[in-house]
Amino acid sequence: LLAIEAIGATRGTDAYVVREAEESLHEALQMSRLVAMLPIEGAGYDVAISPNGEKVYISGHLPNAAGGTGFVADLPHLTDPQPLPMPAWVVAVSTDGSLLAAAHELPAEDSTGNSEAWRISIVDTAAFDTVATLDGHTHRIEELAFSPDDRRLASIALDGTARLWDINEQRQIYEFRNGNALPNAFVNGVAFNADGSLLAVASYDPVQVWNTSSGEAVPIAYDDSTVPCAADFDESNRLLVNSIPDGTTRFFDLASGSETLTLSRHAGSNCALALTAGGRRFATGGNDGIIYVWETEGAGARVLYTLRGHDGWIRDLQFSP
């Protein structure tokens, strides 16, 4: 800690600090601060933390669990893990913490023809009573996001669509078709900006941003030589996009639609992205098993921490409040 404080003081005097030395100190500190680890039998797929920081909801593909399953545990030490009372492939928690959305596959008898049938169940987090049921996706749902006012929910699935739902009325508002339906294509990112007026969708096709009031697309000059696999908005309403296979994180100015910054640190795919509530700090995670925590500095960004420990692909990240 004293060494890190010394580096901060050195930087404050405009003296040069060796980047590798600073990162090594941060890495050593963070590895010594691992709070808890919860083994998962199977593949963990999604994670959501309650706004008060007391609960974590984890979902994924566990053995002999069709459509996904998961559990809820107490933070910060991942104590008292309990199975969720409904199937869950991906999960999301409302901004006020009162609702949990979980996507799952319906039994075969509820499907039609050769298409799968997937459902989004929204329950209250106190008793897990069902509040709303949203049906429509015909392939695996990959990501969910509540709007800032908790009245709408966004989803993206392998049926080639992103959808915007009205929770109270339990109906679809818009269907955003991001190119052709591509079964098993990589679709991962869906996120609202701070006021809920925009929705970012990252999938196999170039990243797209949609106006949630009109349903119209906002032009983005994305280089289609890479595949966007995660997207979100920062505090300045810039769009952040993680890509494969180059492992970059790119920033886009929405007013001009142009790219303003490219960050490259991961070796290979970089498909996990999380921002703090203010949006100034963000984390990226790749199939190299490494998590980088970044802080924006004016038009640029720098790595604050390097976190190691996973020995496989990092699918999702979440900051606690």
WODA-V265602 format. One line per field, one symbol per residue. ss: DSSP state (H for helix, E for strand, - for the rest). phi: phi as a letter, one per 20 degrees, with the letter a starting at -180 (. if undefined). A space follows every 50 residues. Layout:
ss=???
phi=???
This chain:
ss=-HHHHHHHHHHH------HHHHHHHHHHHHH----------EEEEEEEE- ----EEEEEEEE------EEEEEE----EEEEE------EEEE-----EE EEEEE--HHH-------EEEEEEE-----EEEEEE-----EEEEEE---- -EEEEEE---EEEEEE----EEEEEEE-----------EEEE-----EEE EE-----EEEE-----EE--------EEEEEEE-----EEEEEE---EEE EEE----EEEEEEE-----EEEEEE-----EEEEEE---EEEEEEEE--E EEEEEEEE-------------
phi=.fffffffffffemffcfgfffffffffffffdgeacdfcepdfcbbbdf gemeccdccrddglcfmnbabccededlelfcfffbfbeccbdffenecc dcdbeeggfeecmeefcdcdddceeecmffdbccdqfdbgedbcbefgem eccdbcbfencdcddeffelbeecddeenefcgmfecbdbbeefdmecce cdbfeggcccffeemeedfceefefcdfcbbadefemeedcecceemecd dceffemdfdbcdcbfeofcccbbdfgfnfdbccccfemdddddcfcmed bcfecddcrfdbfeebcbefg
